[in-house]
């Protein structure tokens, strides 16, 4: 098994519990597990009232419309002995299997495949579209996979794949892949996910169009992409329910402030969003669960998904099993993830990918679909001819990344402005989020609900800094800004 620190006391407790469980039959163990998970759910729900009253007090006695929203307390109570008895063996068995798969993968042949495990709301789209895609020739790029994977994992004929899937996809490859992922400070990621859910819900709340599964080459409907396939319908339904209560009256802004995060007449407030069980399942500790392969988007069938759900419940309950899962996520980041990049350092992240993948920023780039003028892309050519036509030796990768990232920022900003304007308050203005207005207590709730991701992110920052120093020492590190300046000098010469 991979070296995960368990602690002497926790090991003795776990061994004694395992020994006690062996004395009962398998059906009884299953019942105990089910009862413990139900008990955990009840304990979580009992904290809702206290959470809601605390949050209302923080917002000046905020009045919330009587919209039926099921919530769960993010701060779970200490686990009972029955919960520990169920989670201990469950986590230990899963860790043993994960370690065995890791050992098998280490001895497998290396595949010519780079997989970008995209953690949602980490600016992964910008990193993939602007730093990775232009570094790979068109024939090397896998078919898009954000709504579902279209690549044959048994024999991938492409070299660059990106998706919102979790580690269970990696377990499906027949060999080792070069794996990259991007991390973001957990507090910012959750706030960004909330803002995005409200924005997209505003786009669809007044329309009754069902989510469209588009043909190849067409833009994806956000509502078909996990986790937005869960979070956006949640927000749309809530937004419609609140609108129905208001009738034709425009929502009034919260008198208690809250920076756009407590507009209870218009949409689900942040404090209720953070405490919602669907959010706990798909957003909280999302980076850790994607690395562990324990999201509700996991491959492997219904049995695997049920086990993943039980393990997520164990991870949310304080105790040794949760600590072991968090430790294994960090261990995996250190030992099996080839490249870690950071949202807060996007330009350096482009440099990190270039150095790690051996595709220098000063080297040539390849056109993507957005780079071709209408009718310019060659048709009826071989992949080699298409690659040759797409190659841009006069446009270094670093300069392409910089221009692409700036363009994407403008596109996203324009889309956000349009979506914010779809909800009109009584003052005639649209949605406006101000993070500096959030009460510290709300931020603390988010951090507590994302403890695994907080530790994972701190490790990711250290790994990023260590890797950067090594590349600089080896003379492999290039600055995006320097490449852009050099490219500009050549253009004006």
C-alpha positions in Angstrom: 0.0 0.0 0.0 1.2 3.5 -0.7 2.6 5.3 2.4 -0.3 7.1 3.9 0.1 8.3 7.5 -2.6 6.8 9.7 -1.4 7.5 13.2 -0.9 4.8 16.0 -4.1 5.5 17.9 -6.3 5.6 14.8 -4.7 2.3 13.6 -5.4 0.5 16.8 -9.0 1.8 16.9 -9.6 0.8 13.3 -8.1 -2.7 13.8 -10.3 -3.3 16.9 -13.4 -2.1 15.0 -12.5 -4.3 12.0 -12.1 -7.3 14.3 -15.5 -6.6 15.9 -17.2 -6.4 12.5 -15.7 -9.7 11.4 -17.8 -11.4 14.1 -21.1 -10.4 12.3 -22.4 -11.7 9.0 -22.1 -9.8 5.8 -25.8 -8.9 5.7 -25.6 -7.5 9.2 -22.6 -5.4 8.2 -24.5 -4.0 5.3 -27.4 -3.0 7.5 -25.0 -1.4 10.0 -23.5 0.6 7.1 -26.9 1.7 5.9 -28.0 2.7 9.4 -24.9 4.6 10.0 -25.2 6.6 6.8 -28.9 7.4 7.6 -27.8 8.4 11.1 -25.2 10.7 9.5 -27.9 12.3 7.3 -30.2 12.9 10.3 -27.4 14.5 12.2 -26.6 16.7 9.3 -30.2 17.9 8.9 -30.6 18.7 12.6 -28.0 21.4 12.2 -30.0 23.2 9.5 -32.1 25.3 11.9 -29.1 26.6 13.8 -27.2 27.4 10.5 -30.2 29.3 9.1 -30.8 31.3 12.3 -27.1 32.2 12.5 -27.0 33.3 8.9 -30.3 35.3 9.2 -28.8 37.1 12.2 -25.7 37.9 10.3 -27.8 39.5 7.5 -29.8 41.6 9.8 -32.9 39.4 10.2 -33.1 38.6 6.5 -36.6 37.4 5.5 -36.4 34.4 3.2 -39.4 33.4 1.0 -41.1 30.2 1.9 -39.5 28.2 -0.9 -39.0 24.6 -0.1 -35.2 24.0 -0.2 -33.7 21.0 1.5 -30.5 22.0 3.3 -27.8 20.2 5.2 -25.4 21.5 7.8 -21.9 21.7 6.4 -20.3 21.2 9.8 -21.0 17.6 10.6 -21.3 16.4 14.1 -18.5 14.0 15.5 -19.1 10.5 14.2 -20.8 8.0 16.4 -19.0 4.6 17.1 -21.4 3.0 14.6 -20.3 5.6 11.9 -16.6 5.0 12.7 -17.2 1.3 12.5 -18.7 1.6 9.1 -16.4 4.1 7.6 -13.1 2.6 8.9 -13.3 -0.7 7.1 -14.9 0.9 4.0 -12.1 3.5 3.6 -9.4 0.9 4.4 -10.7 -1.5 1.7 -11.0 1.3 -0.8 -7.5 2.6 -0.1 -6.1 -0.9 -0.6 -7.7 -1.3 -4.0 -6.6 2.2 -5.0 -3.0 1.4 -4.0 -3.2 -1.9 -6.0 -4.4 -0.1 -9.1 -1.7 2.5 -8.6 1.0 -0.2 -8.4 -0.4 -1.9 -11.6 -0.4 1.4 -13.4 3.2 2.1 -12.4 4.3 -1.1 -14.1 2.1 -0.5 -17.3 3.5 1.0 -20.5 3.4 4.7 -20.9 0.8 6.0 -23.3 1.4 9.0 -25.6 -1.5 10.8 -24.0 -1.8 14.0 -21.9 -5.0 14.1 -19.9 -6.0 17.5 -18.3 -8.3 16.6 -15.4 -10.3 19.8 -15.4 -11.6 20.8 -11.9 -14.6 23.1 -12.6 -14.2 26.9 -11.9 -10.5 26.9 -11.9 -10.1 28.7 -15.2 -9.3 25.3 -16.7 -11.1 26.3 -19.9 -8.6 29.1 -20.5 -5.7 26.8 -19.7 -6.9 24.1 -22.0 -8.0 26.2 -24.9 -5.1 28.7 -24.8 -2.1 26.8 -23.4 -2.7 23.2 -24.3 -4.7 23.0 -27.6 -2.3 25.4 -29.5 0.6 23.2 -28.3 -0.8 20.1 -30.0 -1.4 19.5 -33.7 -5.0 19.0 -34.7 -4.5 15.3 -35.3 -3.2 14.9 -31.8 -6.3 16.4 -30.1 -9.0 14.0 -28.8 -12.6 14.7 -29.6 -14.2 17.0 -27.0 -15.3 15.2 -23.9 -17.0 17.6 -21.5 -20.5 16.2 -21.9 -19.3 12.6 -22.3 -16.0 10.9 -23.3 -15.9 10.0 -27.0 -12.3 8.6 -27.0 -11.6 4.9 -27.0 -9.8 4.6 -23.7 -8.5 1.1 -24.6 -6.6 2.4 -27.6 -6.6 6.2 -27.6 -5.5 7.4 -31.1 -5.1 11.0 -29.8 -2.6 12.7 -27.5 -4.5 15.4 -25.7 -7.8 14.9 -23.7 -9.6 17.2 -21.3 -12.8 16.6 -19.3 -14.6 17.1 -16.0 -14.3 13.4 -15.2 -12.5 12.1 -12.2 -9.7 9.6 -11.5 -12.0 6.7 -12.4 -11.3 7.7 -16.0 -7.6 7.4 -15.4 -8.1 3.9 -14.0 -9.7 3.0 -17.4 -6.6 3.7 -19.5 -4.5 0.7 -20.4 -1.3 2.4 -19.3 0.3 5.5 -17.7 -0.8 8.9 -19.0 0.8 12.3 -18.4 -1.8 13.9 -16.1 -2.2 17.6 -15.5 -4.7 19.4 -13.3 -5.3 23.0 -12.2 -6.1 24.0 -8.6 -7.7 27.1 -7.2 -8.1 28.5 -3.7 -11.2 26.6 -2.4 -12.9 29.7 -1.1 -12.7 31.4 -4.5 -13.7 28.3 -6.4 -16.9 27.9 -4.3 -17.8 31.6 -4.7 -17.1 31.4 -8.4 -19.3 28.3 -8.7 -22.2 30.0 -6.9 -21.9 33.1 -9.1 -21.7 31.0 -12.3 -24.8 28.9 -11.2 -26.8 32.1 -10.7 -25.6 33.6 -14.0 -26.5 30.5 -16.1 -29.8 30.0 -14.2 -30.7 33.6 -15.0 -30.2 32.7 -18.7 -32.6 29.8 -18.6 -35.1 30.5 -15.8 -37.5 32.4 -18.0 -37.3 29.9 -20.8 -38.6 26.4 -21.0 -36.1 25.0 -23.4 -34.8 21.5 -22.4 -31.1 21.0 -22.3 -29.9 20.3 -25.9 -27.3 17.6 -26.6 -25.6 19.2 -29.5 -24.0 17.5 -32.5 -20.2 17.5 -33.0 -18.9 20.9 -33.7 -21.7 22.8 -32.0 -21.4 24.6 -28.7 -22.2 22.5 -25.6 -25.3 23.3 -23.5 -23.9 24.1 -20.1 -26.7 22.1 -18.5 -25.4 18.9 -20.0 -21.9 19.3 -18.4 -21.2 18.0 -14.9 -21.5 19.6 -12.3 -23.6 22.2 -13.9 -26.0 19.5 -14.9 -26.8 19.3 -11.1 -26.2 22.9 -9.9 -27.9 24.9 -12.7 -31.2 23.0 -12.6 -31.2 23.4 -8.8 -30.8 27.2 -9.2 -33.3 27.4 -12.1 -36.0 25.7 -10.1 -35.3 27.8 -7.1 -35.3 31.0 -9.2 -38.6 30.1 -10.8 -40.2 29.3 -7.4 -39.2 32.7 -6.0 -40.4 34.5 -9.1 -43.8 32.7 -8.8 -44.1 33.9 -5.2 -43.4 37.5 -6.2 -45.8 37.4 -9.2 -45.1 40.3 -11.5 -43.3 42.3 -8.9 -39.5 42.9 -9.3 -37.4 41.5 -6.5 -36.3 44.0 -3.8 -32.6 43.9 -2.9 -31.7 42.6 0.6 -31.8 45.4 3.2 -29.0 43.6 5.1 -26.5 43.9 2.3 -24.5 40.8 1.5 -22.9 41.9 -1.7 -25.4 40.1 -4.0 -25.0 36.8 -2.1 -28.2 37.2 0.0 -30.8 38.3 -2.5 -33.4 35.9 -1.2 -36.3 37.5 -3.2 -34.5 36.6 -6.5 -32.5 33.5 -6.0 -31.0 31.0 -3.5 -28.7 32.9 -1.1 -25.2 31.8 -0.8 -25.6 30.5 2.8 -28.3 28.1 1.7 -26.4 27.1 -1.4 -23.3 26.2 0.7 -25.5 24.1 3.0 -27.4 22.3 0.3 -26.8 18.5 0.0 -26.5 18.7 -3.8 -23.7 21.2 -3.4 -22.0 19.0 -0.8 -22.2 16.1 -3.3 -20.7 17.9 -6.4 -18.8 21.0 -5.2 -17.4 20.8 -1.7 -14.0 19.2 -1.7 -14.5 18.7 -5.4 -10.8 18.8 -6.3 -10.0 16.1 -3.8 -12.9 13.9 -4.8 -11.9 14.3 -8.5 -8.4 13.2 -7.7 -9.7 10.3 -5.6 -12.2 9.3 -8.3 -15.1 9.6 -5.9 -17.4 12.1 -7.5 -21.0 11.4 -8.4 -19.7 11.6 -12.0 -17.5 8.6 -11.6 -17.3 5.8 -14.2 -17.7 2.2 -13.2 -21.5 1.6 -12.9 -24.1 1.9 -10.2 -22.2 -0.1 -7.6 -19.1 2.1 -7.9 -21.2 5.2 -7.6 -23.0 4.0 -4.5 -19.6 3.2 -2.9 -18.3 6.6 -3.9 -21.3 8.2 -2.3 -20.7 6.4 1.0 -17.0 7.3 0.9 -17.9 11.0 0.4 -20.1 10.8 3.4 -17.2 9.4 5.4 -15.0 12.2 4.1 -17.4 14.8 5.4 -17.5 13.3 8.9 -14.6 14.3 11.2 -12.4 11.4 12.1 -9.6 9.2 11.0 -11.3 7.8 7.8 -11.7 11.4 6.5 -8.1 12.2 7.3 -6.9 9.1 5.4 -8.9 10.0 2.3 -7.5 13.5 2.4 -4.0 12.2 2.9 -4.4 9.9 -0.1 -5.6 12.7 -2.3 -2.5 14.7 -1.4 -0.3 11.6 -1.9 -1.8 11.1 -5.4 -1.2 14.8 -6.3 2.5 14.4 -5.3 3.2 11.0 -6.9 0.8 10.5 -9.9 0.0 14.0 -11.2 2.6 15.1 -13.6 1.8 18.8 -13.7 0.0 21.0 -11.2 -1.0 24.5 -12.3 -2.7 27.3 -10.4 -5.6 29.6 -11.3 -4.1 32.5 -9.5 -0.9 32.2 -11.5 -2.3 31.6 -15.0 0.6 32.9 -17.1 3.1 31.0 -15.0 0.9 28.0 -15.4 1.2 28.2 -19.1 5.0 28.3 -18.7 4.8 25.3 -16.3 2.9 23.2 -18.9 5.2 24.2 -21.7 8.3 23.2 -19.7 6.8 20.0 -18.3 5.5 18.8 -21.7 8.5 19.8 -23.7 6.5 22.2 -25.9 8.3 25.5 -25.3 6.5 28.8 -25.2 9.0 30.2 -27.8 8.2 27.3 -30.1 5.6 27.2 -32.8 1.8 26.9 -32.2 -1.0 25.3 -34.0 -4.3 26.9 -35.1 -7.5 25.9 -33.3 -11.0 26.3 -34.7 -11.2 29.9 -33.5 -8.0 30.8 -35.5 -9.3 29.8 -38.9 -10.9 32.5 -41.1 -14.3 31.4 -42.5 -13.7 28.9 -45.2 -10.0 28.9 -44.7 -9.5 25.5 -43.0 -8.4 23.0 -45.6 -10.9 20.2 -46.3 -10.4 16.8 -47.8 -6.8 16.7 -46.6 -4.9 14.0 -44.7 -4.2 14.6 -41.0 -0.6 15.3 -41.8 -1.6 17.9 -44.4 -4.0 19.5 -42.0 -1.3 19.6 -39.3 1.1 21.3 -41.7 -1.6 23.9 -42.6 -2.4 24.5 -39.0 1.3 25.0 -37.9 2.2 28.6 -37.1 6.0 28.8 -36.9 5.8 32.6 -36.9 3.4 32.7 -33.9 5.2 31.4 -30.8 3.0 29.5 -28.3 3.5 32.0 -25.5 2.2 34.9 -27.7 -0.8 32.8 -28.8 -1.6 31.9 -25.1 -1.4 35.6 -24.1 -3.7 36.8 -26.9 -6.1 33.9 -26.4 -6.4 34.3 -22.6 -7.1 38.0 -23.0 -9.8 37.3 -25.6 -11.4 34.6 -23.4 -11.5 37.0 -20.5 -13.4 39.5 -22.6 -15.8 36.9 -23.9 -16.6 35.7 -20.3 -16.9 39.2 -19.0 -19.4 40.1 -21.8 -21.4 36.9 -21.2 -21.5 37.6 -17.4 -22.7 41.2 -18.0 -25.5 39.9 -20.2 -26.6 37.2 -17.8 -26.5 39.6 -14.8 -28.9 41.9 -16.7 -31.5 39.2 -17.1 -32.6 39.6 -13.4 -33.9 43.1 -12.8 -34.4 44.3 -9.2 -36.8 47.0 -8.2 -34.0 49.6 -8.5 -33.8 48.8 -12.2 -30.3 47.3 -11.9 -29.2 43.7 -12.5 -27.2 41.2 -10.4 -24.1 42.5 -8.8 -21.6 40.4 -6.7 -19.2 42.1 -4.3 -17.1 39.6 -2.5 -15.7 42.1 -0.1 -19.2 42.5 1.4 -19.4 38.8 2.6 -19.5 38.3 6.4 -16.4 36.4 7.7 -18.7 33.7 9.2 -20.0 32.7 5.8 -16.5 32.4 4.4 -15.5 30.3 7.4 -18.5 28.0 6.7 -17.2 27.5 3.2 -13.6 26.8 4.3 -14.8 24.2 6.9 -16.9 22.5 4.3 -13.9 22.3 2.0 -11.2 21.2 4.5 -9.8 18.5 2.2 -9.4 20.9 -0.7 -7.8 23.6 1.5 -5.0 21.1 2.4 -4.7 19.9 -1.2 -4.4 23.4 -2.5 -1.7 24.3 0.0 0.3 21.3 -1.2 -0.4 22.2 -4.8 1.2 25.7 -4.3 4.3 24.1 -2.8 4.6 21.6 -5.6 4.2 24.4 -8.2 6.9 26.5 -6.6 9.3 23.5 -6.2 8.8 22.5 -9.9 9.3 26.0 -11.1 12.6 26.3 -9.3 13.8 23.0 -10.8 12.8 24.1 -14.3 14.6 27.5 -13.8 17.7 25.7 -12.6 17.6 23.4 -15.7 17.1 26.4 -18.0 13.7 25.2 -19.2 11.6 27.9 -17.8 10.3 30.6 -20.2 8.3 33.7 -19.3 5.1 34.3 -21.3 5.7 38.1 -21.1 9.3 37.7 -22.4 8.1 35.6 -25.3 5.3 38.1 -26.1 7.9 41.0 -26.1 10.3 39.0 -28.4 7.5 38.1 -30.8 6.5 41.8 -30.9 10.0 42.8 -31.6 10.2 40.4 -34.6 6.8 41.7 -35.9 8.0 45.3 -35.9 11.5 44.6 -37.2 
